[in-house]
Amino acid sequence: MEYVNRWNEIVTEISGTLISVPRDIGAVLSHDHGSTLWIFGDASQLAISCCSYVTHLPSHHTKGLLSAKTRLAPKEKQLSIPRLELLAILISLRLAKTILRSYKGRIKLVRIVNDSRIALAWIQTTKRLPLFVANQVERIKKLRRIIHQLGALVEFNYIESKNNPADVATRPTTKEAFEASDWLPGPQWFKTQEASWPIESSTDLNEMVGNESHDEGCNTPICASAVKTSTQINDSIMELSPFRHYSQALKALTRAVKMLKCWITRFNTRNKRNVAPRVLRHFSADSELTSEEIKAAEYILLREQTK
């Protein structure tokens, strides 16, 4: 009943809210430079979000929010804030690719903006990274190459959380706070001189690599493990780089675990044993994949790659 009452309160609070997203990038005012696609990403222990805007030279005018993505943060295994921010950058680039394919030739520059110096430094560094981080960085670099093929350059920028319009979508908020935020109209600093913009280049952030513990939202045991991993050999349960999509990797892992379950079942039958690893309790020995089994496989993967 508590949840019902809270839900009714939320419905009452947002009653009468009218949101309009024109999805119009406006006219290209300078054909020499084209337009700039801005995608701001942010993450918390609750959610990951990104929002996009298009500006045009010379005034950097924007029509407001073009498109956005949000998703819940993983619940099975708590990731450190820098790792969640890295996922926000990945989601931002995926959104950029989708937008560029819809507005071919009209956008010449993509700016990915994030408020994690550590996550941005991971993208730039040549140092060895923990497996989970390295896999996400490889996906990010692949998407950047695809965007280049679509005719746009990619720049990464740092911004403080207070100036990041994506921040509002990563935490609970009120109707009034949402309407007062920059989520729909876009950053107000677009209207100021470019020299005063509150963004920094990410090219000088390599010194932040390995310092996850500097992030105030970081879980200490996870960070300590990440630093140690950089000097040790990673015995990964599964290499993700051969797979084009994360879902393909999860299905492959699910099938492998189900095969193991089938083998153990036959072993127990033949030898009158009762070997029953806890990790297999959510899997059946038949050939059909279920959503519950895929979810259990994802938990195994995240637990192993973020330990």
Summary of the structure (lengths in Angstrom):
residues: 307
radius of gyration: 22.3
end to end distance: 37.6
largest distance: 77.8
contacts: 894
relative contact order: 0.13
helix: 47%
strand: 15%
